[in-house]
Structures are given as structure tokens and as C-alpha cells.
Amino acid sequence: MSKSKALLRGKLWSVFFFLLLLGLCFGLVQFGFEFTVAVG
């Protein structure tokens, strides 16, 4: 495996994890908001 290909793969993985984390945070915020509305 060439070095540039490994670097590209690492970059793709970091972007993937960043998006996953972003989606998780957004989902938690939305869940918390809906929960607050349902309770209150």
C-alpha cells in the first residue's frame, strides 16, 4: 500500500468519524428538545 493512499484513507476515516460525532450530537440535542417539549 502506497503512503499517499494510506494518508487519503486516514483522512477519509477522520472525516467519517467527525460526521458521525456531529450526527450523534445533533440527535442528542433533538431528542433532548423533544423530551423537554413532551414533559413541559
C-alpha positions as CSV (number, residue, x, y, z in Angstrom):
1,M,0.0,0.0,0.0
2,S,1.4,3.4,-1.0
3,K,1.9,6.1,1.5
4,S,-0.4,8.6,-0.2
5,K,-3.2,6.1,-0.4
6,A,-2.9,5.4,3.3
7,L,-2.9,9.1,4.0
8,L,-6.0,9.6,2.0
9,R,-7.7,6.7,3.8
10,G,-6.8,8.2,7.1
11,K,-8.3,11.5,6.0
12,L,-11.5,9.8,4.9
13,W,-11.8,8.0,8.2
14,S,-11.3,11.2,10.2
15,V,-14.0,12.9,8.2
16,F,-16.3,9.9,8.7
17,F,-15.8,9.9,12.4
18,F,-16.3,13.7,12.6
19,L,-19.6,13.4,10.7
20,L,-20.7,10.5,12.9
21,L,-19.9,12.5,16.0
22,L,-21.7,15.6,14.6
23,G,-24.8,13.4,13.8
24,L,-24.7,11.9,17.3
25,C,-24.6,15.3,19.0
26,F,-27.4,16.6,16.7
27,G,-29.5,13.6,17.5
28,L,-29.0,14.0,21.3
29,V,-29.9,17.7,21.1
30,Q,-33.0,17.0,19.1
31,F,-34.0,14.2,21.5
32,G,-33.5,16.4,24.5
33,F,-35.6,19.1,22.9
34,E,-38.5,16.8,22.0
35,F,-38.3,15.3,25.5
36,T,-38.4,18.7,27.1
37,V,-41.4,19.7,25.0
38,A,-43.2,16.4,25.8
39,V,-42.6,16.8,29.5
40,G,-43.2,20.5,29.7
